Structure formats: C-alpha cells, structure tokens
Amino acid sequence: MTRIFIHGLEGSSKGYKASLLKKLFPDLICPQFTGPPEERMQMLEEILEGKGDISIVGSSLGGLMAALYALQHSDAIDRLILLAPALPMMDWSAFWDKPLKAPVKIYHGIHDDVVPLAQTRALAQKLFTDLEFNEVDDDHRLKKTVRELDFRALLS
C-alpha cells in the first residue's frame, strides 16, 4: 500500500497534520508542494508514477489535488480521506460521467469560512459513488477533528 499526505496551499510537509500522520505511518510519503496548482499536480504525478493501491489524505487544496489525481488514475486508488477539500475551486464537469468508485471519506467543518461546505458536499456527491461526508464542529483547519480521527482505522 502507498500512503501519501497532500498539504494545502498554506500547509507544509512539516505541519501539524503531516507530523501527526508521519508518526502513525513512518512510510508515509509527505512531499513539500510549492508553486501554482499545475506545478503541484505535475510533482504529484511524478511521485506516484507506477504506484498502485494508493491511499491519499488531502487537506484543502491538497484535497482538490487528491480528488483530481484519483479521478484521473482511478485504477491505482485504494481510498481518499479529504479534509475540507477545496473542490469548489475547479470545474469538474469532465468527470460527471465517470465518478470515482473507491471509498472516499470527507471531513468538513461547519464553521469553515474558506471552502463553502454546501458546494463541497454537492460536488462530492457527483464525483464519488462511495462517499461518506462528515460535517464536523470545526473550522477550515480541522485541528480539533484531526486530533480525534482514528487514522490507523481510516488508512488500514
């Protein structure tokens, strides 16, 4: 199994979420992404080239990247865990007729003032056939939620 964490726009490979996940999964791939989204996606493509049975945890912009990669490489994906994914930042219409069948769990804060919850839910329902959408009492950073999640169970 390949596990990777994709941080958000202002996140880092050494941030809170990355550090927590790296402690639980020492083999976790946790790259530092910089530059515009196109460059970040190219880097992700290079990192995951030839890999299969991929589980991705993506936060905010990293959640958008995880979703896009998964939809483009659905045969290589085991599961997605998306934390306040920035799905509304992109036009997904090219994928309406080929939603992802792998299991997807989304955690989105009801107090998120960065990524609109309702838009994210509506898009996720179209993009993912095996979706669990969790609305949690948290903000965009999901710091409280991340501390409470059982990532061992989510990624095993």
C-alpha positions in Angstrom: 0.0 0.0 0.0 1.2 3.5 -0.8 0.1 6.3 1.6 0.6 9.9 0.8 -0.4 13.2 2.5 -1.0 16.3 0.3 -1.0 19.5 2.3 -3.0 22.6 1.5 -1.9 25.9 -0.1 -0.5 27.4 3.1 0.3 24.0 4.6 3.6 22.2 4.7 5.1 18.7 4.8 6.2 19.5 8.4 2.9 21.0 9.6 0.6 19.6 12.3 -1.4 17.2 10.1 1.7 15.9 8.3 3.6 15.4 11.5 0.7 13.5 13.1 0.3 11.2 10.1 4.1 10.6 9.8 4.2 9.4 13.4 1.4 6.9 12.8 2.8 5.8 9.4 6.6 6.2 9.1 6.4 5.1 5.4 4.0 7.9 4.6 5.0 10.0 1.5 4.8 13.6 2.6 6.2 15.9 0.0 6.6 19.7 0.2 4.5 21.2 -2.6 5.2 24.7 -3.9 4.2 26.8 -6.8 0.9 27.0 -8.7 -1.6 24.1 -8.8 -0.4 22.9 -12.2 3.2 22.5 -10.9 1.9 20.8 -7.8 -0.1 18.3 -9.9 2.9 17.6 -12.1 5.0 16.9 -8.9 2.3 14.6 -7.6 2.2 12.7 -10.9 5.9 12.2 -10.8 5.8 11.0 -7.1 3.0 8.5 -7.7 4.1 7.3 -11.2 3.9 3.5 -11.3 2.5 3.1 -7.8 -0.8 1.3 -7.0 -3.1 0.7 -4.1 -2.8 4.4 -3.2 -4.4 5.9 -0.1 -4.4 9.7 -0.2 -5.0 12.1 2.7 -5.5 15.6 1.2 -6.2 18.8 3.0 -7.8 21.9 1.4 -6.0 22.4 -1.9 -4.4 19.1 -1.2 -7.9 17.6 -1.1 -8.6 19.0 -4.6 -5.3 17.6 -5.8 -6.1 14.2 -4.3 -9.6 14.2 -5.9 -8.2 15.2 -9.3 -5.4 12.6 -9.2 -7.9 9.9 -8.1 -10.3 10.7 -10.9 -7.5 10.6 -13.5 -6.0 7.4 -12.1 -8.9 5.5 -10.6 -7.4 2.1 -11.0 -4.5 3.0 -8.8 -6.6 4.3 -5.9 -7.5 2.4 -2.7 -9.2 5.3 -0.8 -9.3 9.0 -0.2 -9.5 10.9 3.1 -10.3 14.5 2.3 -10.1 17.2 4.9 -12.0 20.4 4.0 -11.2 19.7 0.3 -11.2 22.8 -1.9 -13.4 21.2 -4.5 -15.3 24.4 -5.5 -12.0 25.9 -6.9 -12.3 23.8 -10.1 -14.7 22.9 -12.9 -15.3 19.1 -12.5 -17.8 18.7 -15.4 -15.4 16.5 -17.4 -15.8 13.9 -14.6 -19.6 13.8 -14.1 -19.9 10.7 -16.3 -17.1 8.8 -14.6 -17.2 9.2 -10.8 -14.7 7.6 -8.6 -15.8 4.2 -7.2 -13.1 3.9 -4.5 -14.2 4.8 -0.9 -14.0 8.5 0.0 -14.4 10.0 3.4 -14.7 13.7 3.7 -14.5 15.8 6.9 -15.6 19.4 6.5 -16.1 21.9 9.3 -19.4 23.6 9.7 -17.6 26.8 10.6 -15.3 26.7 7.6 -15.1 30.2 6.2 -12.6 29.3 3.4 -14.2 26.5 1.5 -18.0 26.5 1.2 -19.4 23.3 2.8 -22.6 23.1 0.8 -20.8 23.5 -2.5 -18.2 20.9 -1.5 -21.0 18.4 -0.5 -22.8 18.9 -3.8 -19.7 18.4 -5.8 -18.6 15.4 -3.8 -22.0 13.7 -4.3 -21.4 13.9 -8.0 -17.8 12.9 -8.1 -17.7 10.0 -5.7 -20.0 6.9 -5.7 -18.8 5.5 -2.3 -18.9 8.7 -0.3 -19.1 9.3 3.5 -19.5 13.1 4.0 -18.9 14.1 7.7 -19.9 17.6 8.8 -17.9 18.4 12.0 -18.0 21.1 14.6 -14.7 22.7 13.4 -13.3 25.4 11.1 -11.3 25.1 7.9 -8.1 23.9 9.6 -9.9 21.0 11.3 -7.3 20.9 14.1 -9.8 19.5 16.7 -11.2 16.9 14.2 -7.8 15.8 13.1 -6.8 15.1 16.7 -9.9 13.0 17.2 -9.8 10.9 14.0 -8.6 7.3 14.1 -6.2 7.5 11.1 -5.0 3.9 11.8 -8.5 2.7 11.1 -9.1 5.1 8.2 -5.9 4.1 6.4 -5.8 0.4 7.1 
